[in-house]
Amino acid sequence: MWLFVVGVFAFLYAPMAVMSVFSVNASKVQTLPFSGFTGEWYRALFHDAPMQDAIRFGLQVSVTTVVIGAIVGVYLALVVDRLAFPGKNVFQALVAVPLGLPGIVLGISLVLVFRAVGIAPGYVTIVAGHATFVTPLIMFVVLQRLRSFDRNLEHASMDLGAGWLRTFWHVTLPEIRLAVIAGCLLGFTMSFDEITVTLFLAGNQLTLPLFVWTLLRFGFTPEVNAAFTIIGTLSIVSIIAAVVLVTRSRPRRRGRNVMAEEAIT
């Protein structure tokens, strides 16, 4: 069993490890033997003005997408958890559809919609496209936490005189905060790494994955190794952080008896 597990992980991560090794290889030729360590390819990467523009644009897109996804996702999670309405299960299934659609199908569909309403490809279309799958991701992460949340805390807060907004800010939000952060980290990773949907919605400005893809079209260079190493590292770190936060967001027993009182202070 251990050999099988090791084999699976080696199959998944060996390409990334090889790519990372060659990103610090002094030779421009992507073959062994190893010629020595160097940081030249990373320096060249970050001294490339178009690359810097792609990184800044990608971060801008991802941060905006996560902010929108967090606001809408938390709202939808509260609606699904707190309200009973006809077709509730159908509603959840429809919200989850973008998560399961192939990127090419989602990208083409969004292109057709934006062309029909006359919106040109660019920043707005990319953010809207990314928000279609980031929002349900955050929603379902938060929804799982809400389902294990003790509603009596909210009732006690309101009985003590707090309104619904103060109750949400001082009682509900602290309980779901880690789940929200975890969902945002996962959403940021998905948005920053997305290439298929972005390819259909991008205009003249390119995100980092699209920029690297254009480099691959004109020949493989060590800078590409450096770029993908950075993307892969950021993705792994974000996912690990999200898993840790989801684990820590489980219901806690200590300090619950004072949460309702804090809502009216």
NORMO-V942879 format. One record per backbone hydrogen bond with DSSP energy under -0.5 kcal/mol. CO is the residue of the C=O (numbers start at 1). NH is the residue of the N-H. If there is no record, write none. Layout:
BEGIN
CO|NH / CO|NH
END
This chain:
BEGIN
1|5 / 2|6 / 3|7 / 4|8 / 5|9 / 6|10 / 7|11 / 8|12 / 9|13 / 10|14 / 13|17 / 14|18 / 15|19 / 16|20 / 17|21 / 18|22 / 19|23 / 21|24 / 22|25 / 24|38 / 28|30 / 29|31 / 36|26 / 39|43 / 40|44 / 41|45 / 42|46 / 43|47 / 45|48 / 47|49 / 48|52 / 49|53 / 50|54 / 51|55 / 52|56 / 53|57 / 54|58 / 54|208 / 55|59 / 56|60 / 57|61 / 58|62 / 59|63 / 60|64 / 61|65 / 62|66 / 63|67 / 64|68 / 65|69 / 66|70 / 67|71 / 68|72 / 69|73 / 70|74 / 71|75 / 72|76 / 73|77 / 74|78 / 75|79 / 76|80 / 77|81 / 78|82 / 79|83 / 83|85 / 85|88 / 87|91 / 88|92 / 89|93 / 90|94 / 91|95 / 92|96 / 93|97 / 94|97 / 96|99 / 96|100 / 97|100 / 97|101 / 102|106 / 103|107 / 104|108 / 105|109 / 106|110 / 107|111 / 108|112 / 109|113 / 110|114 / 111|115 / 112|116 / 113|117 / 114|118 / 114|119 / 115|118 / 118|120 / 122|126 / 123|127 / 124|128 / 125|129 / 126|130 / 127|131 / 128|132 / 129|132 / 130|133 / 130|134 / 131|135 / 133|137 / 134|138 / 135|139 / 136|140 / 137|141 / 138|142 / 139|143 / 140|144 / 141|145 / 142|146 / 143|147 / 145|148 / 146|149 / 149|151 / 150|153 / 151|155 / 152|156 / 153|157 / 154|158 / 155|159 / 156|160 / 157|162 / 158|161 / 163|167 / 164|168 / 165|169 / 166|170 / 167|171 / 167|172 / 168|173 / 171|175 / 172|175 / 172|176 / 173|177 / 176|180 / 177|181 / 178|182 / 179|183 / 180|184 / 181|185 / 182|186 / 183|187 / 184|188 / 185|189 / 186|190 / 187|191 / 188|192 / 189|193 / 190|194 / 195|199 / 196|200 / 197|200 / 197|201 / 198|202 / 201|122 / 207|211 / 208|212 / 209|213 / 210|214 / 211|215 / 212|216 / 213|217 / 214|218 / 215|218 / 216|219 / 221|224 / 221|225 / 222|226 / 223|227 / 224|228 / 225|229 / 226|230 / 227|231 / 228|232 / 229|233 / 230|234 / 231|235 / 232|236 / 233|237 / 234|238 / 235|239 / 236|240 / 237|241 / 238|242 / 239|243 / 240|244 / 241|245 / 242|246 / 243|247 / 244|248 / 245|249 / 247|250 / 253|256 / 255|258 / 256|259 / 256|260 / 258|262 / 259|263 / 260|263 / 261|264 / 262|265
END
